[in-house]
Amino acid sequence: MRSAVLLLALLLPGGASAAGLDVVEGLADVIAAEAFCGLDYDQRAIEAFVANNVRNDDLEFTGLLKGLSFAAEAAQQRMSKSAATAHCAQIRRLAARYAFTGN
């Protein structure tokens, strides 16, 4: 997945997001896993995360987020049961850490 992310970042005009590829990739993974992991995110918490971690003049962020979210959703459909369990366990922890869920 990381190589696909880097390729996508290189293909987009201007390169990687000013927010940093790790922030965009991580947020895309967490957002893509919302339904897959049976979660329901607080939309205001997502807005706060973006406000605190993405510059307001970052033109690449939304395009990268969209492409990476789509790729993550496709990858989730190919996960084994055990991989999905581990994936969702960490997604739940991240979602709670950033207050996307009430947990």
C-alpha positions in Angstrom: 0.0 0.0 0.0 2.8 2.4 0.9 4.3 2.2 -2.7 0.9 2.9 -4.2 0.6 5.9 -1.9 4.0 7.2 -2.9 3.2 6.7 -6.6 -0.1 8.5 -6.3 1.6 11.4 -4.5 4.2 11.7 -7.2 1.6 11.6 -10.0 -0.4 14.5 -8.5 0.6 18.0 -9.5 2.7 19.5 -6.7 3.7 16.2 -5.1 2.6 15.2 -1.6 0.2 17.1 0.5 1.6 19.8 2.7 -0.1 18.0 5.6 2.4 15.2 5.1 1.8 11.9 3.5 1.6 10.1 6.8 -1.3 12.3 8.0 -3.2 11.9 4.8 -2.6 8.2 4.5 -3.5 7.6 8.1 -6.7 9.6 8.0 -7.7 7.9 4.7 -7.3 4.5 6.3 -9.3 5.5 9.4 -12.1 7.1 7.3 -12.2 4.2 4.9 -12.7 1.7 7.7 -15.7 3.4 9.3 -18.4 1.2 7.8 -16.1 -1.8 7.4 -15.4 -1.9 11.1 -18.9 -1.0 12.1 -18.1 2.4 13.5 -20.0 5.7 13.3 -17.7 8.8 13.5 -18.4 12.2 14.9 -18.2 14.5 11.9 -17.2 17.5 14.1 -14.2 15.5 15.4 -13.0 14.8 11.9 -13.4 18.5 11.0 -11.3 19.3 14.1 -8.6 16.8 13.2 -8.4 18.3 9.7 -8.3 21.9 11.1 -5.5 20.9 13.5 -3.4 18.8 11.0 -3.9 20.2 7.5 -3.0 23.7 6.3 -5.9 25.7 5.0 -4.0 26.3 1.7 -3.2 22.7 1.1 -4.7 22.0 -2.4 -3.4 18.4 -2.6 -5.0 17.1 0.6 -8.6 16.4 -0.7 -7.4 14.7 -3.8 -5.0 12.5 -2.0 -7.5 11.7 0.7 -10.1 10.7 -1.9 -7.7 8.4 -3.8 -6.2 6.9 -0.7 -9.7 6.3 0.9 -10.8 4.5 -2.3 -7.7 2.3 -2.4 -8.1 1.5 1.3 -11.7 0.5 0.9 -10.8 -1.8 -2.0 -7.9 -3.4 0.1 -10.3 -4.0 3.0 -12.5 -6.2 0.7 -9.5 -8.5 0.1 -8.5 -8.9 3.8 -8.6 -12.3 5.5 -10.8 -12.6 8.5 -7.8 -12.3 10.8 -6.3 -9.4 9.0 -9.7 -7.6 9.2 -9.9 -8.3 12.9 -6.4 -6.9 13.5 -7.1 -3.9 11.2 -10.4 -3.0 12.9 -8.9 -3.4 16.4 -6.3 -0.8 15.6 -8.8 1.4 13.7 -11.0 1.4 16.8 -8.0 2.5 18.9 -7.1 5.3 16.5 -10.7 6.5 16.2 -11.0 6.6 20.0 -7.6 8.4 20.3 -8.7 11.2 18.0 -12.2 11.3 19.5 -13.9 10.2 16.2 -16.0 7.8 18.3 -17.4 8.2 21.8 -15.2 5.3 23.1 
